[in-house]
Amino acid sequence: MQSFELDKSDILKIRKALEQDDSALKISVSEYHPSEIAIIFESLPQESRERIISILPAEIASEVISEMDSEFHPERLLENLHPERRSEIVEELDYDDATDIISQLPEEQQQEILQELDEEDASNIRSLLKYDDDTAGGLMNTQVIKINQNLMKKEALDLIIKQSEEMEEFYTINVIDEHNMLKGIVSLKDIIKARNNVRIQEIIKADFVYVKADTDQEEVAKLISQYNLTSIPVVDDNMHLLGRITFDDVIDVMEEENTEDILKISGVSEDEELAGNWKEAVKSRLPWLVLNLGTAFLAASVIRYFDSSIARMGILAGYMVMIAGMGGNAATQALAVTVRRISLNDLTDNQAYRTVLKEFTVGLINGASIGFIIFLFALFYDANPMLGLVIFIAMTGNLIIAGMAGSSIPLILKRVGIDPAIASSIIITTFTDVFGFLLLLGLASKLLL
């Protein structure tokens, strides 16, 4: 099965079906997987989405809503549905998905939907709503398979079968005591292979990975990735079992965190929606551009200081652009690699030192290589070997500075408790521009004029 790629024929097909009655529309839409319908929804107006959701079976409609990107506000599809239809869809959702969607609605509408649900579903969703969205508690599903450590093999299997009827899938079985305290985990395979007279406490894995409810979602993703887990239990401060987080939930987290880092490095607020309008984009980006303008004045002041040198040797202006551009690119490369390393692991002092040393070496070699190419250009095109030497030194020095700034600045920001992706790009741009211009114009003033 190939991944679904939306094209014009799909959109035209659905739009044509929307012009027909509900039965014809239902037949056309049923040809698509729920995740594909969610992608198609991105190209349809809100009224069309609502109509399609209203005619789909509740099970399919719930999958479509859970697969929709949050930017396209799946919660709005619930607002105008008939209460009975809405509760049918919400009850088909996993508790974590239902919580994520309902939490985006105003408090009054949240309570209205919760009152429509049966008591057990409403209670589970209410318990999840109290956790922050970006924590393990906000990410977890309270539906878990759990068995008492004192059960015999047959009793445990019977209980697992009974509990699994309400779950689509499960990967590990949580073992608890009489007070719902998590004692370990056990695989279904180990239970099946065990002797009939074995108690569960004899085969549990007591050395296991778990997270507290207030653990940041990024840390949860790291743990699942590091230990190759399919799911991870969530507990409170007293080790009471609260729920579980599965790897498919973490995939969404990793995508969200990566998108957030990319936007931050680019000087774009994480609050800007990728599909948002121009007003949201301006509001998100303008403050960063104003801040960048302030740092640009610093670089401009260096140029103004050497104004007489540029006036006497105008050719320097062309090489200034090259120095600044190459330095900015080299710094961005070092920054991207370093921020990625930080996001994957907390670097030790030795690892941080080696990271900076590596970027220093890369900057030296790349700077010398690029500088030599420009030296040859100045030698043969401008017939000025001293100019070539000045540019060679300036380029080499600026790429060394770029590598060190791109690697050390995010490490320093991380050490002082500032997100390294937020301010790093603006700071390193200032570094490379200012020092690049200083090296080129300073050396030119001393050696050429």
N, C-alpha and C positions, 0 to 999 in steps of 0.2 A: 504493500500500500504506500503510495507516494503522499508527501505532505501536500496539503491543500493550498493552492495559490489562487487568489481571487482575480478574476478577469472580467472584462466587460460583458461577456456572454452570461455569466452568472447573475450579474446585476440586472441585465435586461430581462432575463428569464423571470426573476422574482418580481420585478416591476410590472411585467406583463401579467403575471399571476395575480398581483394585487388589484388589477382592474377587473378580475373575475370574482365569482362568489367564493365563500369561505371553503367549500368542499374542494374546489379546484385549487385554491391557494394552499390548502393543507396537503394535497397530493404533491404539488411542486416542491414545497418546503421539506416534505418527508424524505426526499431524495438525498438530503444533506445530513451529515453528522452534526450533532449539537454544537461542537466546537467550530464547525464550518459555518453554521448559521450565525454564531456569535461574530465571526469575521465579516459575514455579509451585512450584519446589523450596522457595522461601522459606516456603511455607505448608504444607509436608509434613514429617512426622517423619523422623528420620534413617533408620529402617528402610525406609520407602517410597522414599526417594531412592536408597538402595543397591540396592533391588530393580530400580528402573527403569534405573539405570546398568548393571546386570548384563545386561539383556536388549537394550539398544540396540546398534546397530552401533558398532564402536570409533571410527569417524570421527565419528559423531554424539555419542557419549558424551564424546569429548575436547572437542568444541565446547561442550557443555553445561557441563562442568567449568571450561573457560577463561572462560566468560561469567558464572559465578557470582560474586557479590560475596564478597570475602574474609571479611566478617563471618559468612558462613554456612559457613565452613570447608570449601571443596571438597576439601582434602587428606584429610579424614576419609572421603571416599567411596572413596579408594584403599586405606585400611587393611585392610578386610575382604574385598577382592576376591581371587580366586584369582591367584597370581603370574603365570600365563600371560596371563590376561585383563587384569590390571593393566599389564603391559608393553605389550600391544597398544594400550591407551588412551594411555599415556605417549608411546609412539613416534609417535602421531598428532598430539601436541601440538607447537606451535612450541617451540623450545628456551627462549625467554624465558618462555613460559607454564608450561612444565614445571618450570623452575627456581623460579619464584614459588611454585608449589604444593608442590613437594617440599621447599623450604626451610622450610616451616611444620611439617614432621614432625620428630620426634626424630631425633637423629643415627643411631641404630641402624637405624631404618626407612628413612632416606635411603639408607644404604649397601646395605640389602637390595634396595631398588628399583633402584638403579644397577647392582647385580650381575646383575639380571634382564635389563637392556637390552643391545643389541649394543654393541660396543666404541666405535664412532664416536659414537653418541647419548650414551652414558655419559660419554665424554670431554668432549663439548661442554657438557653440563649441569654437570659438575664444574668446568669452567673458569669458568662463570657463577656458581656458588655462592660463589666466593671474593670476589665484589663485594658491597658493601652494597646493600640493597634500594632505597634512595633515591638511588642514583647512576646515571650513564649506563651503567656496566658492569652494574648489576643490572637495568637496563631493556632492554638491547640484545638483539638476536637475532643469533647468530653465522652464520646462514645469509645469505650475501650473494652478489650477482653481482659478480665481479671478473675483469678481463682485464688482460693485460700491455700496457704502453704501446707495445711494439714490434710488436704484431700488426697484420697487414693487415686490411682491412675484412671479407673473407670468413672469415678465421680467427677474428676476433672474434665474428662472428655465429654461427658454428658452436659456439663455446665458450659463448656466452650461451644458446643453445637447449639445450645439454646441461645447463648448471647450473640452468636454469629448470624442468627436469622435477621437481626436488625442492622447488620453491617454489610457493606458491599465487599470489603476486603480487610484483612488484617495480616500483620507480618510477625509480630511477636506477642507473647502472652505475658501479662504482668502478674506477678505473684505478690499477694498481700497477706497481712495478718488479720486478726479479728477487728482491729481498729482502723482498717483501710490504709495502713502504713506499708509502703512499697518495700519489699524484702529482696526482690530480684526479678529476673526475667527468665523465661524458658521458651524454647521453640516447640512448635507442634510436632516436629520431627522427633525431638528428644522424648516427648511424652509418648508418642506412638511406639518408639523403639524400646521404651522402658518395660521392665517386668510388671506384671499385673498387680503384684503386692507392694509396689513402690509408692511411697508418699512423695508428693511434689517437692517438698523441702529438700529431699535427697538429690534432686537433679537440677535444681535452680542454679542460675549463674548469678552469684552474689556480687561479683565484680562487674558492674555495668555502668553505662553512661546515662545520666539523667540531667535535667535542667530545672531550675526554679521558675516559678511563674513570671517573675519580673526580669528574667534574663533577656537581654536584647536579641532581637530576631537574627541579627547578623552573626552573633556568637552561636546561636542555634545552628545556623547554616554551616558554620565552620566545623562544629562538632560532628554533624551528620556526614559532612564531606570527609573529615579527617579519619573517622572510624568506620566509614563505609556502611552506615546504618540505613535501614529501610524505614525505621521510625524511632522516636525517642520519647520516653515518658516525661511528663511534667508533674512536679510535686510542689507542695507548699513548704514553708520553713520547717515544718515538723515531719516531713517525708510522707505526708498523706498524698495519695495518688489523685491527681486532678484531671489528667487527660493525656493525650499523645499528639505528637507532631509527626507527620509522614514526609517522606522525601519529596513527594510531588508538591507539597506546600512550600518546601524549601526552594524548589526550582523557581517559583514565583518570587520568593524573597531575594534570591541571588540576582535575578533579572532586574528587580526593582532597585537593589543596592548598586548594581553596575550602572544602570541608567542614571541614578542619582549622582554617582561619582563622575560620570562623563559630563553631565550638565554642570556640576560644580567646577570641574577643571576648565570648562569652556566659559566660565563666568556667567552661568545661567542659573537662576534660582531653581531649587528642586520642586518648588510649588508650581512652576509653569507646566501646564499640560501639553504634551506633544501635539495634541490635536486641538489645542486652544486657539482662540481668535487673536487678532493683532493687538487688541487692548491689553490682554493678559501678558502677551509677549513683551510689549513695551514696558509695562509695569514691572515685570520680572527682570529685564535686562538693563534698563536705563541706569539704575543705581550703580551697577557694576561698571558701566561705561564711564559714568561720572568719576568714580574712584580711579579708573584706569587713566582718565584724563589728567587727574592730579599727579600720577606718577609720570605721565608723558611730559608734563611741564619740567620735571626734574631732568629728563633726558634732553629736553629742548634747551635748558639752561647751560648744559655742557656745550652744545653746539654754538649757542650765543657767545660763550666765553672764548671760543676759538673762531669767532666770526672773521677776524682779520686773516687768519690762516686759510680759511676756505675761500675768501675773496682773492687771495694771492695765488691759490692753486685750486681752481674750481673742480679739477678732476677728482678731488677727494670726496666731493658730494656723492658721486656715483658709487664709489667704493664703500661709503658709509652705509648705503642701503644694503649692500651685500653682507657687510659685517653684522649689521643688526638682524637681517633676515636669517642668516645661517646660525647665529647665536640663539635666536628665538626658537628655531626648529630643533636644535640640539638640546636646548633646555627642556623643551616640551617632551622630547623622547625620554630623557632621563627622569622627568617628573612622572610620566605615565607609568614607566617601569617601577619606580619607587613606590608610588601610591598603590599600585597593584600588589606589590610585595607586602606593604603595610596592611592592606585590606585582607590578605590571606593569612598573615602571621604577625604577631607582635615581635619585632626584631630585637634581639639582644644587643648590648653595646658592641660586642665584637662583630655581629652581623651588620650593624649599622655602619661601623667603621669600614668593613670590607665593601659595603655597598658604595660608600663615598669614594673609596680608593679605586674601585672598579670604574666608576664614572670619570674620575680624574684621568685614569689611564686611557679610557675610550676617548675622552675629550682631547687629550694630548695627541694621540695617533690620528684621529679624524681631523683635528685642527691643523696638524702638520701636513696631512695629505691634501686637504682643501687649500690650505695656504700656499702649498707648493704649486698647485694648478694655477692659482691667481698670480703667483710670482712669475710663472712662465708667460702668462697673459700680459702682465705689465712690462715684462722684459721685451717681448717681441712686438706687442701692439703699441705700447706707449714709449718703448725704447728708453725705459728708465729703471735700471736695476735697483737703485736705492728705494724707489717707490715700491717696487716689488718686494723688497726686503721688509719694509715697514708694514706692508699689508700682510705679509707672511707672519710676522711676529704678532700683529694685532689679531689676525684670524685664529692663530694657534692659542693665544692667550684668552681670547673671548670664548672659544669652544671649551677650554679647560674650565673657565669660570662658569659657563653654561652647565656643564656636566656636574660640577660640584654644587652649584646653586640648585639645580633640578633634583639632586639627590638629598642634599643636606637640609634644605629649607622644609620640605614636608616632614622629615624626621624630627626637626626641632619643633615644628608646630604640633606634631603628635605628642612629643615629650611634655609640652606645656599645656596639653589638654585642648588644643584647637584642631578641628577637623582639617587635615592636610590638603584636602581637595578644594577647600573653599577659597583660601587666599594665596595658595602657592603660585598659580599661574600669573597673577598680577605682580607678585613680588619678583619672580624670576625674570619676567619681561623687563622690569625696571633694571635689574642687575645686568642683564646682557646688553641692553641699550646703553646704559650709562657707562659701564666699563668698556664696552666695545668702542664707543665714541671717544672715550678718554684715551684708550690705547692708540687708536688710529690717529686722532688729531694731535695728541700729545707727542707721539713719536715723530709725526710729520713735521710738527713745529720745531722740534729739536734737530732732526736729521736732514730735513729737506729745505727748510726756509732759513 
